[in-house]
Amino acid sequence: MSKKLVIVESPNKVRSIAGYLGKDFDVEASVGHIRDLAQPSELPAAEKKGPYGKFAVDVTDGFKPYYVVNPDKKKTVTQLRKALKDADELYLATDDDREGEAIAWHLLEVLKPKVPVKRMTFTEITKEAVTRALDHTRDLDTHRVDAQETRRILDRLVGYEVSPVLWRKVRAGLSAGRVQSVATRLVVERERERMAFKAAGYWGVEAQLSTDLAAGSSLRPAVAADTAFTARLTTLDGRRVATGRDFTDAGALRPAAVKAGTVHLHEGAARAVAEAVTRAVPRVAEVEEKPYRRRPAAPFTTSTLQQEASRKLRMNPRETMRVAQALYENGFITYMRTDSTVLSGQAVAAARGQVAELYGAEYVAPKPRVYATKTKGAQEAHEAIRPAGDHFRTPAQVSGRLTGAQFRLYELIWRRTVASQMADATGSTATVRVDVPLRPADGGSRDSGITFNTAGFTASGTVITFRGFLAAYEEGRDAERYESETAPAVTDGAAPTASGSGSASGAGAGAAAGRDRDVRLPAMIAGQELVALTAEAAGHETTPPPRYTEASLVKALEEREIGRPSTYASIMSTISDRGYVEHRGQALVPTWLAFAVTRLLEENFSELVDYDFTASMEADLDRIAAGEEDRVDWLTHFYYGPQGQAGAAGAAPTAEDGLGLKAMVDGLGEIDARAVNSIDIGEGITLRVGRYGPYLEDAEGKRANVPGDLAPDELTVAKARELFTRAADDGRELGTDPSTGHTIVVKDGRYGPYVTEILPEPEPAADETAEAGEGAATSKPAGKGSARRSRKGPKPRTASLLKSMDLATVTLEQALDLLSLPRVVGQDADGVDITAQNGRYGPYLKRGTDSRSLESEEQLFTVTLEQALELFAQPKRRRGQAASRAPLRELGTDPATGRPVVIKDGRFGPYFTDGETNVTLRRDDDPATVTPERAYELLAEKRAKGPAKKRTTRKTTAKKTTAKKTTTTRKSSR
């Protein structure tokens, strides 16, 4: 009986695909790559001294790679060979991208099949897709393999040539990479901009106006909400009033603003204008109304999925790709590594059908929407990321089969896909300009000294009359500087929605519109008089450029065409794991180590961190994948320069010719490591990146530690002097511990101030002394490590200062209290000790394996046994969880259950509860007026439905592989 062998990448796909193909097919997994470039240490002894010795790539003979089967894939290869013996046909069904093509090629090289081989690809794991793939096989695409191999060799050359320079001049263990170094440079440059930034102050005026001329008077003190609106001062005598956008990062007005006569309003003038407005009669100068139309965003690519998951779901790129991989392998979404925004005809039909079914026919776009891929040279002919199948499953239909993170990401993908085929959101945008005569308001720029006669105010708002795609999904975006100064408010005029909650539709930072205020402008006509209810002057300061988040950094890389979707997640992880960036909330803060590395690369390998050069490399790889460029020629040009290998051995190329990587490294000369690791703070103060972290040094050689939680842009000259002052108290003796006789000192460490004791030096043992004397004449001196081991004694006690303590004022008594921790508070009824301890997340009590948080650090020394027992008698709360609050309202006893029913305020709003069953109040239910009968009715309905089913996911256990000690190597035959 004939048997066909199908090899896929992931073992998680095996069961599903085997079920779709039937008993005539044997499905096995390669578990990713089975081969990779050898590490130089893995090379045979004969090869280590040959051309492969440095890179495992022969750069002198066509950049031939030396591949080795990964040790942990030996067993996998054996299993695949065994399965191939019984097969009469081989289908290579690895992923449909460059990595997948390369895996398929490596399988051919290692397995050497003697049966017909077919390349089988699909972008979703459904019966329809797998069946179609079986009928539309193709040959292996060697151009894609060339592109992947070129990228792998390129990364090896850059890493092995540049990283050692970082080890010698900055710190051991660092790495440089083609994309990671550019990503790090972007983050560092943004921080440099923040460090150079100088804030500029400016003032503005906001007025509350009304169309009701009697509003606010003694006859009508109350103001009808539909007649009042807020307007912002925009002009004075026709000259525009400066806002934050009009200033440079140096704190001065931009040249264009100066040329246009923009008014830089200061406090005195602003208050004068506000006072004059309240006494004047505003008049409508102009009313402009424009139609509003907004189109839905394109379906997800890899990068836009990572960005939206970061904004809306707070998932980092690595987690997003991990969850997306699981969704793909289990047949819920299409392939998740793609540059394409294209949907297949079946997907478009499925999306439009669900829109009509769930939202109504009027919500379907008049004709199918086609989205063009914006990325130049987008890899491969993939679809966008969408729900799998020719008929989409709604989130409700899959909720029981997915974990929480999988469900949230699937819902995000489903909503984005469905929304992409929905009708536009439409409405109207109204803008009103109001003139207010100013008499006798003095005001002007600081220099002009003129008197303004007329103030111009502007208000605008958008009313959405048909939500269209917004009923399903609204794209997020990252916050921009000063956007609140210009963005009009948005109001939903009509809000039809589909059944079901929309956690993805409006969640997350940067919802595109309507997040500032909901306002509808009253009807007005030109020339209409208004009344000024209030006018307030307010001061503002310009803000520095916002730091990158992982989402905005991915977007910046994509816009510059640097890297590829499949690399972004690993790049975000790498720059974090290498210590180049730290997370402050969602913001990426570069470390001082990143400053040193970036400076070294900018000054010595400028091309490698040049944005355009890095983007051009991606375009070159695209051309290799398309068969338009030869990989050997390209690698030769990159490594040896335009003159090639012959030129590298002869005359040095000129600057105009450009340098290859080898010439860059060979011509480095002496790099001043001290200069590379130094950043000028100002006034003779320099920050230095040392082996044990950053520190400050002044012209006199004084030093001070830099706290680890201090961002680079926060290290001003004033802050540096404060740190030097604190450093003067570093090592201050507080006194002697009466119980031990040890000296107690306070020190300033990288992670904050702490107290410690100074222990006497342990005396060497007699045999140690004799051995040292004998060895002086006959043996090699002991190394530092052995000296440390021989003098090893007890560790000194240390304790961090409390937040309320200061390095300069901490006393011996306080230090001894800190060193006494953990403190035994007492014992419970069973004789178990209860201790008070200060941990990483704050002060707490511990009893056996049970613990309770304390409210303040001072309680560590004051909490009594009775108070501790009372805390342990209470149920344990999550960290940061507040104590239970009193109910908003008591409704009485439920006649059906006999339990008291109350209204409580929860995380998602008020809800009814009888202690066992909870149900959220409906939109029209007011907690203050809702009747008890309404509560009993809703609780009864909830009890009748029974408990909600828990979401579970089916686990697939991969076959275990074992690594053998020996490694078989073979050179590439290509």
N, C-alpha and C positions, 0 to 999 in steps of 0.2 A: 504493500500500500504506500503510495507516494506521500511524503511529508514535506511541508514547507516550513523553513525556519525564518522567523521574524525577530530581528534584534532591535529593541528600543533602548532609550537611554535610562529611564527611571524604572525601578522595580514596582513603583506605585501604579504604573500604567499597565502592567502585565495582565492582571486579572480582567480588567475591563476590555482590553483589546482582544485577549484570547476568547472572551465570551462572544465578541462581535464576529470573529473570524471562523470559529467553529473548530471541530476536532481534527481537521486536516492541517491545521497550523500549530506549530510549537512556538510560543512566544517567550523570549528570554531577554534579560536586561544587561547592558554593558556597565551600568551604574556610572555613567559619565565617561570621561576620558579613560582609556586603558593605557595610554602612553603619553609621555611628555619629554621635554628636553631633559637630559640627564644633568644632575648636579655634578660639577667637576670632581667632587670627591667620589662619585659613583662610577667614574670612568675606569676601565681596566688600566693597569699600570703602564702598559705599552702606549696607551692613548693619552695619558696625562701629560707626557712630554711632547706630544705631537700637536697638530693644528687644532685639535678639539680641546686642548687642555684648559684654556682660559674661559671659554663661553659654552662649551659643548656644541659649538658651531664653528665650522671651518670657514673663516672669513677670507681665506686666501684661495678658496676653490668653490666659487659659486654659492657661498653661505650655506653649505650643506649642514643640516642639523644632525645631531647624534641623539636618537631617541632611545628611551629605555622603558620597558613595561613597569608601571608603578608596582612596588612591592605588594601593596594591598589588593592588587588586581590579578595576581597570579592565579588564584583559585577561580576567579571569574573567567579568565581566558581559558583555563582547563575545561570548565563547564561548557563554554561556547564551542570549543573544538569538539567536545564529545557530542553536543547536540548537532553540530554540522555534519558529523559522520553519517547520521541517520537521515539527513535531508537531501532532497534532490533539487532544491531551489532555495536561494537565500534572498530575503528582503531586508534591506537596511532601512529601518524606520526611525532613525534618529531625527532630532528636531530640524525644522526647515530654516536653518540659519547657518552662518559660517562655522560656528562651533560644532553644530550638528553634522555639517558636511565633513569637517575635519575628523570627527569621531568615526564617521562611516569609513573614511579613507584609512584611518589607523586600523580599523577592524579588518579591512581588506588586506592591509600590509601584514598583519600579524596572523590572521586565520588562513590566508592564502587558499580561498575556496576553489574547488575544481568543478563546482556546479554553477549554473547560470545565476547571475547576481542582478538584482533590480533595486533601484532607489525608490523608496516609498515615502511620501510626505503628506502630512495633514496638519491643520492648524487648530483642530478641536477633536476631542476624543468622544465622538458620538458614533452610533452605528452607521448613520448616513455618510459621515465624513470618512470613516475608515473604509467603508465599502467603495466609495468614490476613489479613494487613494489607491486601492487595490487595482482598480481598472485604469488608472492613469499614472503608471510608474514611469521613471525616466532613468537616464544614466547619471553617474556621479559627476558633479560639477567641479572639475579640477581647478577652475579659476577661483571659485570660492575657497577651496582648500589652500591655494596659493596665498590668498589674502589673509586667511587665518594664520598660516605659517609665517608670513611676513610680519604680521602684528606680534606674534609670539617671539620671533627672533629680535624684532625691534625693541620690545620691552626688555629682553635679556641683555642686549647690547647697552641700552641706556642704564639699566639697573646696575650691571656689573662694572661699567666704566665710571659712573658718576657717584654711586653710593659709597665706594671706598674713600672718595674725596671728602664726603660728609663725615665719615667715621674719623678721619684724621684731623679734620679742622673744626668740627662742631661736637659730635658725640657719637660713640659707638652704637651700632644697632639701628641707625637711621636709614631711610631709603629715599631714593628719588625715582620718579616715574614719569612717563610721558604725559599722563593726564593728571595724576595726583599732585604733581608739583605745580601745574598750572592752576588747579583748583585751590591749592594752598595760597598761591600768589594772589588770586582774586580776593580771598578773605583777608590777607595781610594788607593789600592795597586799600581795601575799604576801611580797615582800622587805621591806616596811616591818614586817610582823609578825615577820620573822626579825631585823630590826635592833632591835626593841623587846624581843625575847625575852630572858628571864633564866633561866638553867638552875638547876634545883633538884636537890640530891642526895638520894638515898634508898637504903636498903639492903634486901636480901632474902636469903632462905635457900633453898637447894635441897638436898634429901636424897635419897640413894640407898637405897631400901628393898627388902626381899626377903620373900617368903612362906616361904622356907626358913629355919626358925629356927636351923639349924646352920650357915648360910652365914656365911663370914668367920671362923669359929672355927678353932682349931688342928686340930680334927678334919676340917673341910672348908674349907680356905682358898679353894678355887676356888668361884665363884658361877655357878650355872646361869643362862644368859641368859634363859630363859623364866620365871624366878622373880623377877627384879629389875626395878625400874622407878624412874623419877625423879618426885618430887613437889615442888611449890612451896609455900612458906609463904604462906598466904592469910589466916589469922586468928590473933589472940592473945587468949585469953579471950573468944572470940566476936566480937571487934571486928576489922573488916577491916584488913589491912595495906595501906598505901598503895602504889600503883604509879604509873607515869608518867601515866596518864590522870587521876589525882586532883589534878594540879597545874595551875594556870593558867600562861599564858605569861609571867606576871610572877614566877613562881617560888614562889608561895604555894599552900597547899592550897585547893581549891575550897570555897566556903561549904557546899555539900551534904556534902562529905567531913568538914568540921569538925563540922557538925551531927550527922552519923552516928557521930561518935567514932572516925573512922579513925585508925589508929596510923601516925605518921610514924616509921619505924624508922631509927635511926642506927647507926653502925658498932659502938659498944660493945655496944648491946643485941643487934644481929644476931649478933655473934660469941658472945655469951653464950648466945643461943638455940641456935646451931649446936653449941656445945660440950655443952649440956645434952641435945640430941637424941641425940647419939651414945651417951649413957649411959642413955637411957631406953628403955622398951618401947612402941613405937607400937602402936596398936590401930585396926582398921578401924571407923569410926563409921557409915559409910553407903556403900552401893554402889547406883548408879543406872544403869540401862541403857535407852536409848531407841532406837527404830528410826531409821535414817539414810536419807534419800531426797533425791536431788538431780536436778533436771530440766536438760535441755540448754538452752543459750542459743538465742535466736532467730536465724534467718538474718541475714546481714549487711545493714545499711544502709550508706550512704556513711560516716557518722561512725564506726560501730563497726568497719568495715573499716579505716579509717585508724588507729584506736586499736590494734587487734590487730596490724596490720602493723608499727606502731611498736614494740610490745612484743616481738613474736615474731621479726620479720624485720629489725628495726632500719631500717625504711624510713620516711622522713619523708612527711608527707601529699602533698607535691608529687610525689615519686617514686611513691608508691602510686597516685595518680590517673593518672600517665603510663603506668605499666605496665598498670593496669586498662583504660585507654582502648584500648591495643593489643590486649589480650585480647578486649575487646568488639568492636572493629572487625574482628577476624579470626575472629569467630564462636565464641569459647570461653566467654564468660560473658554474662549479661544486662546491661542498661544499668546503669552504675555510679554514677549520680547519683540517689539515691532515699532517701526517708524511710521507705519501707514495709518491713515484715517479712513481708508476705504472700507465700505461694507459690501458684502456680497448681495446679489439679488435676493437670495432667500432671507438674509438677515434684514434687509430693508422691508421686505414684505412682512416678516414676523413683527418687526417694530411697529409698522403702521397698523397692523391688525390689532396689536395690543393697545395702541393709543385709542383706536375707535372703540374697543371693548371696554376699557377702563375709564376713559375720560370723555368719550363722545366723539362723533364724527367731525364736529367743528374744530376739534383740537388736532386733527390730522393735517399735516402740511399739504397745500394744494397739489404738489407734485413731489416725487421722491427727491430728497436732498442728496447731492453728491458733494463730498468734501475732498478737495485736492490736498495732497500731502505737501506741506510747506518745506520739509527738510530736503535739501539738495542731496541727490544720490542716496535716497532712503534705501536701506538694505532690504533686499529680497521682496518678493511679491506677497507679503503678508496682508491679512485683514487687520482692521483695528481690533482692539480688545473689546469683546462683547460677550453676552451670554451665549453659551454653546447651543447648537441645534438649529433646525429649521423652524422650530416653534419655541419661543423663549418661555422659561419657567419664571413665574413671578417670585419675588422674595418670600411671600407667604408660602408658596408651594415647596420651597427648599429649606425653610427655616428649621425644620426638624432634623435635617441631615448635616447641618453646618455648626461649627463652633461660633462663639460670639464674634471673633475677629473675621472669620470667613464670611459670616452672614453680613456684617457691616460692609465689607469690601465688595461682596457680590451685589448688595443693594445699590452701592455707589455706581458700579459698572452698569447694572440694569437700568437705573434711572438715567444715567448719561446717554446710554444707547437709545432708549425709548425717546428721550427728549430731543435727540438729534433729528428725529423724523416728525417732530410736532410743529405746529404753526407758530409764527412769530408772536411775541408779546407786543401788544399795541396800546397806545394811549395818546396823551398829549402833554407837552411841556410848556408851561406858561412862565413867562418872565415879565416882571413889572418893574419899571424904573420910576422912582419917586423923587421929586425935587423939594427941598426944604429950604426956605429963605432963612439966612442967619443974620440976626440983628440983635445986639451988636457983638457977635461972637468973634473974638480975636483968635487967630490961629494961623499957622503956616509952618513951613519947615523951619528948622532951627536957624537957618541962615537968612531966609528971605524977609521975615518980619512983616509980611503983608497981611491984610485982613481979608478973609474969605467971605463971600456973600451968599453962596449957594452950596448946599451939601446934597450930593446925589446918593440915594440909597437904592439897593437892588435886592429883590427877593425872587426866588424861582422854585418851582416844584413840578414834579412829574406825576401825573395821575394815570395809572395803568387801568384801562377799561376792559381789556381782555388779556388774561395772564398767559395764554398759550402754553409754551413749553415750561414756563415758570411753575406751572401746576405740578410738574414732575421733578424739575431740577434747576438749580441756579449755580452757575460756576463761581467758585471762589477765586480770590486774587489776594496778593500780598499787599499790605498797607503801603501807601506811598506818602512821601513828605507833603504836607500842606494840602492834602486832598480835601479836607473838611472846609477849606476856604473857598472852594469852587464847586464842589459837588452839590447838585440840587437834591432836595429831599424827594422821596418817592412815596406815593400812596397807592394802595391797591383799591381801585374802584370796584372791582368785582373779583371774587375769589372762589371760583368753582374748583374743587379738588376731587381727586379720586379717593376711593376708600382706602384706609390704611394710613399709618403714620409715615412721615417723611423725614427720618432722622438725617438723611443725606442731603435733603433739598435746601436746607437753610443753615445747616450747622457749620461751625468752623470759622476761622479768622478770614476776614476779607470777603464777606458776602458782597456781591457786586454792587448792589444798590439797596437803598431803603433802610440802611442800618443806622443812619444818623438820627433822623426824626421822621415821623409821619405827619405831613402837613398838606393841606389842600388850600390853595389861595382862594380868597373870596372873589366873586365877580367884580371887575372894575373896568372903568373906561378912562381914556385919556382926558385930563382936565378935571377929574373928580377930586374933591377935597377929602382929606382924611384927618384923623385926629391922632396925635402922638400920645400914647399912653405912658410910655417910659422910654428913656434913652440912657444907656450905660456905656461908659468908656472902660476899656479893658486893655491891659498891657500884655504883650506877647514877646516871645523870644524865638529866633530861628532855631531849628533843630538840626543836629548832624545827620549825615546820610545813615539810613537804617542799616544795621548789620544784616548779613545774609542769614537766612534760615536754610535748612536743607532743601526746602521746596524752591526758594528763590535762587539758590546756588545751582541746582539742577537746571532751572530755567535759563540762568545766565550761561551755563556751559552749552546748552542746546542752542541758544540764540547765536552764540559764537561758533557753532558747529564743531565743538570740541568734544571728543569722546563719542560713545554710542549708547543707546538706551540700556543695553545689557551690561554696561560698565558702571553706570552711575551709582547703583547701590553699593558696589564694592569700593568705589572711590570715596563715598561718604564715610564708609566704615574705616577705610585705610587712613584717611587724614585724622580721624579721631583716635584710632588705635595707636598710631605713631606719635601721638601727643602733640600734633600740630594745631588742633582746635579743641576747644572745650565748649560744652553746651551751657548756656545760661537761659533757661526756659527753652524756647525754640531757636534762639539766636546762636550763631556760631561765633565764638570769640577766639581769635588766634592767640596762641601762646607766644612767649618771647622766643622759644625755640623755633617756631615757625618764622619769626622775623629773621633769625640768624641764617636759617636754611635758605630762605627766599633771597636774602641779600647775596649769599655766596653764589647761588645759581644765576641771579641777575647780572652779577659782575663777571662771572667766569663762563657761564653757559647760557648766554642771553637768548640764543635761538631756541633752546629747549623749553624755555618758559615764555616764549613769545606767543601771543594768542593766535595771530594770523598763521604763523609757522605751524603750530600744533593743529590748527584747523585744516591747513593744506595737507598735512600728513593723512588726516581722515579722508580727504577727497582723493588722495593718491591710492589709499587702500581700496576705496570704492572703484577706482579705475582698474586696479589689479583684479578685483572681484568680477568686473565686467569684461575682462580679457583685453583691456585697452592699454595695459602697461605691463612690462616684464618685471617680475619680482626681483630677479638677480640684478638687473640694471638699477632698479630703484634702491635696493639695499647698498649696492656699491656706491651710488651717489651719496646716500645718507652717511655711510660710515667713512668713506675715503674722500668725499668732496667731489666737486664737478670734474676734476681732472682724473678721477678714478684711482685705482690701485697704483698705476704707474706714476701718477702725479704725486701720490703720497710718499713714494720712495725718492722722488726727485726734488725739484725746486718747490718751495712752499708757495701755495696759492695766495693771490692777493686778497685784500679785504673785499674787493668788488666781486671776486670769484665766489666768495663764501667758503667756509671751512666745514669739513666733515667732522663727525664726532671724534674720530681718532686724532685728527689734528688739533681739535679743541683740547683734548686731554693731554696730548704730548706737549702742547705749547703753553700749558698753564703757568709754568714758572712758580715762583714762591707766593703762596697765599698767606697773608697776615691773619692768622687765626684769631688773634686778639681783636683786630679791627672788625672782622666778620661778626664776632660775637659781642659787639659793642653797639649800643644805640644811644645817641645823644639826647638827653632830656632837657638840657638847657642850663645856663649859668654854671658851667663847669661840672655838672653832674652827669655821670654816664651810667647807663644800665649795662651790666655784663651778664651774658648767659654762661653760667658756670656748670661744672660737672654735677653739682648737687642742686641746681636751680638758679634762678636769676637773683642778682643782688645789685645794690647801688654802690657807686664809688665816687667820691668827690676829688677835687684837685689835690687835697692834702692826703689822700689815700685812705680816708675813713670809709668804712663800709656799713651797709645796712641791708638786712634781708627784705625781700619784696614778698608780701603775702600772696599766697597762691590764688586767692579769690579776687585779687585786684586786677581788673581788666587794663590792657595797655593804654586805652584812651583816658583812663582815670588817674594815670600816673603823671600828674602835673609837677611843676617845680615845687609848688607849695606842698603837695602831698609828699614829695621826695624829702623835703626838709623836715616834715613831720616824722617820717620814717627814720631819718638820722637822729632826731631828738629821742625817738623811742629806743633807737639802737644804743644811745648813751647809757640807758638803764639795763641793757643786755648784760647778763652775768652779775647783776647787783646782788651782793650778799645780804640776805635777810636776817641771818642769825644762825644759832645752833639749835638743832633738835635736842631737847633735854633728855629724851629717851634713848637716843642712839649716839649723841655726840657728833653727828655729821653736820657739816655746813649746808644750809639750805640757800639756794640761789634761784633767781628768776631769769629766764632766758626768752629770747624772741626767736621762735622757729619759723620755718616756712609756712607752717599751717597755723600760726598764731602763738601768742605768749604762753609759757608754761613754767611751772616750778619743778625743781628736781633737787636731789641731794648729791653731794660730792663724796664719793666713797674713797677711802684710802687705797693706794696702790697695793695689790696683793704681793706679799714677799715671795720670791722664788724658792722652791723647795731645794733641799740640800743636793739631791741627785741632779737637779737641773743645773745648779751652779757648777758642779763637778763636770758635767757633760759639756757645758759651755766652755770651761777652761781647757778641757782636753781637745775639744773640736777646734779651738782657735789655732792650734798648730797643725792638726792632721785632717780636718774635714772642711767641706765647703760651708760657708756661713748659712744659717737657717734663713729661710725666706720670711717675708712679712707675715704671711699667713700662719706659719708655724709659730712665730713669735706671739701673734695674737692668741693662738690656741693655748700656748703655754702660760700666758698671763690671764686667761679667762677666769673671771670671778663672778660674783653676784651682780645683777643689773641694778642700777639705781632706780628708786621709785620716781615716777614722773606723773604730773597731772596738769591738764589744761586749765587756764584761768576761766572763771565763769564770765559770762557776757557782761555782768555788772562790774567786773574788776578791771583794773588798769595796770599795765606793766610798771608805771612809775610810782604807783601808790599802794600796791599790794603789800600786806604786812606778813610778818612771820606767823602770827596766829592764823591768818587766813590760809597761808601756805600749808601749815600743819593740818588744818581741817581738810584741805584738798587731798593731801597725801594720805589721809586716814581712810579715804574711800577705797573700796566699798565699806559703808558703815553698817554694822549689825543693829537693826532697829529693835529686834526682839525675836521671840519665837511664838508660833501659833499653838493651838491646843494640842497638835500632834508632835510638838517639839521641833518643827521645821523652822530653820532660820529665815527671817525676813531681812533682806539687805536693801540699802539705798545705794544706787549706782548711777554714774553719769556715763551714758553711752553715745554712740554716733548720732542717734536721733533725739537725744535729750535725756533728761533725768527720769529715772523709773525705779520702781520697787520690784524685787524679785523674790519669789518663794518657790523653791524647787524649779520646775520648768514653767511656772506661771509668772506673769508680770503685769504691772499696771503703770501707766505713765503718770508722772507728777506734773503739776501745772507750772512750777518754776524751779530754777536751779537751787534757790535758797532753801527749798523744802528738803533738800538732801540732808541738811544738818538739823532741821527743826521738826520733821515729821515724827509723830509718836507712834507707839505700837497700836494704840486704839484707832488712830486715824488710818494706819496701814491696814488693819483688819477690816475696817469699814470699807476701804477701797476694794479689797479683795472680795468682799461680800457682794459688790455690785457687778453686773454683767460686764464683760470685757468689751471695750469699744475699739473700732479701728482708729489708727493714729490720725489725729486731726478731727475726729468725729466729735461733734458737740454733744453735751448731755441732752437727754430727751426733753423736748419742749412741751409746755402745757398745751392741751388741745385748744383750737380756735373757738370751739363751741361744743357743748354737750347737748345731745338730741333726745336722750331718754333710752328706754329699754326696748330692744327689738322683740316684738311679740312672738316671732318665729323661733328665736334662739334663746331668748331670755338674757342676752348679753347687752351691756350698755354700748351705745353707739355714739361716737364723737366725730368731729371734723378736725383733721390735723393738717399742718402745712408741711408738705414733703418736697423732695428735690425737684419733682416735676409738677408742683402745684398742689392745691388742697385736695384732700381725699377723705372719703368716709371709711371708718373702720370699726369693727366690733371686737378687735383684738386678735381675730383669726383671719378674717376676710377683708381685703382692701379694695376699694374701687374709686377711681378718679372722678371728681365732679365733672359733669358735662359743661360744655361751653356756656350754656344759658343759665347754669345754676350759680347763684350768688351765695357764698358761704354765710352771709349775714341773714339772708331771707329764706333760704331753701327749707322746705318743711321736713319734719322727721319721716313722714310717710314716703317722701321721695327717696330718702336714704334707705329705708327698709326695702323699697322696691328694687333699687339698683343692687343692693347687697344680695337680695334673693336671686336676681338674675345671674350675678357672678357666681354664687354657690351652685346654681343649677348647671353652669357650664363645666364645673369641675376644675381641677388644677391644670395649669398650662403645661404642655409637654416640654420636657427639657430637650435642648438642642444637643444632638450627639453626632459624632462623625465616625465613620467606619475606618478602623485602622488597618493598614496593610503592612505586614512585617516583611522587611527586605531580607533576602538571603544573606547570611553572614559570610564574610570573606576573611581569610587569614593570610597574613603576609609571611612569605618564606624568607629565609635569611639570604639566600643567593639571589642575584639579580641577573637576568639574561639581557644582554644588550645587542642591538644590531643597528647598523647605520641605515639611514634612509636610502631607499633605492631610487629616490627621485633626484 
